[in-house]
Amino acid sequence: MSAKPIKAGSDAPRLLTANRLRDGAVIFYTGLPLGAGEDGFGPAWTLHLADAKLLTAAEGDAAFAAVAPAIEIVAPYLIEAEATDAGPRPVQQRERIRGSGPTVALPANPATLVSIKAA
């Protein structure tokens, strides 16, 4: 499932987002150099929307091209965003929810999800 694509020729600021392969976490591009950090994830990605870098159209296209072949991320795509005092903010509600986490409380032990489904 992907977000509504950015209109061709749009000069709107954007964020580069994806999911981390090992656990599915929502991640955002920081603008820092690509490369593996000690956790194999690297400084170019963050779990925190406030740490994401707003990109121009050209920067977004270049960043997308650079990260698309990376094996530690899944389904990277660009989303429209705007600058706020609290940091970048996605324009679409879906992306705001995606960036701030689930809208329901999750159990501390994911194994309980399996036992609930089995019951």
VOBA-1610 file (N, C-alpha, C; in pm, whole numbers, padded with zeros to 5 digits, always signed):
BEGIN
Met+00085-00117+00000Met+00000+00000+00000Met+00090+00123+00000Ser+00071+00210-00093Ser+00154+00330-00098Ser+00067+00454-00094Ala+00130+00563-00061Ala+00059+00690-00051Ala+00027+00742-00190Lys-00065+00839-00193Lys-00097+00905-00319Lys+00030+00970-00372Pro+00065+00944-00498Pro+00191+00998-00551Pro+00192+01150-00556Ile+00310+01205-00547Ile+00327+01350-00559Ile+00303+01387-00705Lys+00228+01492-00727Lys+00198+01535-00864Lys+00325+01568-00940Ala+00331+01527-01064Ala+00447+01556-01149Ala+00465+01707-01159Gly+00587+01751-01145Gly+00618+01893-01155Gly+00592+01970-01026Ser+00545+01903-00922Ser+00518+01969-00795Ser+00649+02013-00729Asp+00650+02134-00677Asp+00768+02184-00605Asp+00749+02174-00454Ala+00645+02102-00411Ala+00618+02090-00268Ala+00734+02020-00198Pro+00766+02064-00076Pro+00867+01991+00001Pro+00822+01848+00022Arg+00917+01760+00043Arg+00881+01619+00060Arg+00973+01551+00159Leu+00927+01437+00205Leu+01003+01350+00293Leu+01019+01216+00222Leu+01128+01148+00251Leu+01148+01013+00200Leu+01123+00919+00317Thr+01033+00825+00297Thr+00996+00731+00401Thr+01002+00589+00347Ala+01008+00493+00438Ala+01013+00351+00402Ala+00982+00272+00528Asn+01001+00142+00520Asn+00992+00056+00636Asn+01124-00016+00653Arg+01163-00040+00778Arg+01286-00113+00806Arg+01257-00262+00788Leu+01344-00330+00716Leu+01323-00471+00681Leu+01313-00561+00804Arg+01400-00544+00901Arg+01406-00641+01010Arg+01285-00642+01102Asp+01213-00528+01112Asp+01099-00526+01203Asp+00977-00450+01151Gly+00986-00395+01031Gly+00873-00324+00972Gly+00851-00183+01023Ala+00941-00133+01107Ala+00925+00001+01164Ala+00922+00107+01054Val+00841+00210+01072Val+00835+00323+00981Val+00961+00406+01003Ile+01029+00439+00894Ile+01153+00516+00903Ile+01150+00634+00808Phe+01231+00735+00839Phe+01238+00856+00759Phe+01383+00889+00729Tyr+01407+00943+00610Tyr+01541+00979+00565Tyr+01586+01107+00636Thr+01709+01107+00688Thr+01761+01221+00764Thr+01849+01314+00683Gly+01893+01269+00566Gly+01985+01348+00487Gly+02130+01321+00522Leu+02155+01241+00624Leu+02291+01204+00661Leu+02343+01100+00563Pro+02474+01079+00559Pro+02530+00983+00462Pro+02472+00843+00477Leu+02450+00779+00363Leu+02405+00640+00364Leu+02519+00551+00409Gly+02488+00445+00473Gly+02590+00352+00519Gly+02544+00282+00644Ala+02602+00168+00669Ala+02560+00088+00783Ala+02622+00141+00912Gly+02541+00156+01013Gly+02589+00190+01146Gly+02613+00061+01222Glu+02636+00074+01351Glu+02664-00046+01430Glu+02545-00141+01435Asp+02424-00089+01414Asp+02307-00176+01414Asp+02271-00225+01274Gly+02352-00190+01173Gly+02324-00231+01035Gly+02220-00145+00968Phe+02178-00040+01033Phe+02069+00044+00984Phe+02122+00174+00926Gly+02220+00235+00989Gly+02284+00353+00935Gly+02223+00483+00982Pro+02300+00593+00972Pro+02255+00724+01018Pro+02161+00795+00921Ala+02142+00740+00804Ala+02057+00805+00704Ala+01909+00790+00735Trp+01875+00708+00833Trp+01734+00681+00865Trp+01707+00704+01012Thr+01585+00748+01041Thr+01542+00770+01179Thr+01400+00716+01199Leu+01370+00682+01321Leu+01234+00641+01358Leu+01148+00762+01392His+01212+00879+01406His+01144+00998+01455His+01118+01098+01343Leu+00993+01125+01318Leu+00952+01218+01213Leu+01019+01354+01229Ala+01035+01401+01353Ala+01095+01532+01377Ala+01240+01540+01329Asp+01308+01425+01316Asp+01447+01423+01271Asp+01461+01408+01120Ala+01350+01393+01051Ala+01354+01376+00905Ala+01390+01507+00838Lys+01451+01496+00720Lys+01492+01615+00646Lys+01389+01645+00537Leu+01342+01770+00534Leu+01256+01815+00424Leu+01343+01828+00301Leu+01298+01775+00191Leu+01375+01773+00066Leu+01305+01853-00042Thr+01384+01912-00130Thr+01328+01973-00250Thr+01295+01859-00347Ala+01231+01892-00458Ala+01198+01790-00557Ala+01324+01720-00608Ala+01427+01797-00641Ala+01552+01739-00693Ala+01622+01655-00587Glu+01627+01705-00462Glu+01689+01628-00353Glu+01613+01499-00328Gly+01481+01508-00332Gly+01398+01389-00309Gly+01421+01283-00415Asp+01426+01325-00539Asp+01450+01230-00648Asp+01587+01165-00636Ala+01689+01245-00601Ala+01824+01191-00586Ala+01833+01096-00468Ala+01771+01132-00356Ala+01773+01046-00238Ala+01700+00915-00266Phe+01586+00925-00333Phe+01510+00803-00366Phe+01594+00710-00454Ala+01659+00766-00554Ala+01742+00684-00643Ala+01857+00619-00567Ala+01911+00689-00468Ala+02024+00635-00391Ala+01982+00524-00296Val+01862+00534-00237Val+01822+00435-00137Val+01738+00321-00193Ala+01682+00336-00310Ala+01594+00233-00365Ala+01656+00094-00368Pro+01786+00080-00402Pro+01843-00055-00405Pro+01888-00108-00268Ala+01874-00029-00162Ala+01922-00072-00029Ala+01845-00196+00018Ile+01918-00290+00075Ile+01853-00414+00118Ile+01793-00408+00258Glu+01829-00307+00337Glu+01778-00301+00474Glu+01647-00224+00485Ile+01597-00168+00373Ile+01471-00095+00376Ile+01374-00156+00275Val+01245-00132+00300Val+01139-00186+00214Val+01051-00072+00166Ala+01021-00072+00039Ala+00922+00018-00023Ala+00942+00166+00008Pro+01058+00222-00027Pro+01075+00367-00005Pro+00985+00447-00100Tyr+00935+00560-00051Tyr+00858+00650-00137Tyr+00862+00790-00080Leu+00832+00887-00164Leu+00832+01029-00127Leu+00691+01073-00092Ile+00678+01155+00011Ile+00548+01210+00050Ile+00559+01362+00062Glu+00449+01430+00036Glu+00447+01576+00052Glu+00448+01610+00200Ala+00518+01716+00234Ala+00528+01758+00374Ala+00538+01910+00381Glu+00529+01960+00502Glu+00542+02103+00524Glu+00628+02126+00648Ala+00692+02240+00654Ala+00774+02274+00770Ala+00687+02334+00879Thr+00709+02291+01003Thr+00640+02348+01119Thr+00745+02375+01227Asp+00705+02443+01333Asp+00797+02469+01444Asp+00842+02340+01511Ala+00759+02236+01504Ala+00792+02107+01567Ala+00869+02014+01472Gly+00897+02061+01352Gly+00966+01979+01254Gly+00877+01952+01135Pro+00923+01866+01043Pro+00842+01839+00924Pro+00710+01770+00960Arg+00607+01797+00880Arg+00475+01739+00904Arg+00420+01693+00770Pro+00387+01563+00757Pro+00327+01516+00632Pro+00195+01588+00605Val+00166+01611+00479Val+00043+01679+00439Val-00077+01586+00455Gln-00063+01461+00416Gln-00175+01367+00421Gln-00193+01307+00561Gln-00318+01294+00602Gln-00350+01238+00733Gln-00294+01097+00750Arg-00302+01015+00647Arg-00251+00878+00654Arg-00103+00877+00692Glu-00027+00966+00633Glu+00116+00972+00661Glu+00145+01029+00798Arg+00059+01119+00847Arg+00075+01169+00984Arg+00056+01056+01084Ile-00046+00974+01063Ile-00071+00860+01151Ile+00044+00761+01141Arg+00088+00733+01021Arg+00198+00638+00998Arg+00324+00685+01070Gly+00349+00815+01070Gly+00469+00869+01132Gly+00463+00877+01283Ser+00343+00883+01339Ser+00332+00896+01485Ser+00304+00763+01554Gly+00284+00659+01479Gly+00266+00528+01540Gly+00121+00481+01539Pro+00097+00360+01587Pro-00038+00303+01585Pro-00137+00389+01662Thr-00262+00382+01623Thr-00366+00459+01690Thr-00434+00377+01800Val-00388+00255+01821Val-00438+00170+01929Val-00319+00124+02012Ala-00345+00093+02138Ala-00237+00044+02225Ala-00202-00099+02185Leu-00074-00125+02172Leu-00027-00259+02140Leu+00024-00327+02267Pro+00010-00459+02275Pro+00061-00527+02394Pro+00212-00519+02401Ala+00266-00517+02522Ala+00410-00511+02540Ala+00477-00637+02487Asn+00406-00748+02491Asn+00460-00876+02445Asn+00388-00916+02317Pro+00452-00903+02200Pro+00386-00937+02074Pro+00339-01082+02066Ala+00396-01170+02147Ala+00354-01311+02147Ala+00208-01325+02191Thr+00157-01229+02268Thr+00018-01237+02312Thr-00078-01220+02195Leu-00034-01154+02088Leu-00118-01140+01969Leu-00145-01276+01908Val-00046-01362+01908Val-00061-01497+01851Val-00161-01576+01936Ser-00149-01567+02068Ser-00239-01645+02154Ser-00383-01593+02145Ile-00400-01465+02124Ile-00535-01410+02108Ile-00599-01460+01980Lys-00521-01461+01871Lys-00574-01509+01743Lys-00607-01657+01750Ala-00528-01734+01823Ala-00549-01879+01831Ala-00672-01914+01913Ala-00713-01828+02001Ala-00826-01858+02091Ala-00959-01856+02021
//
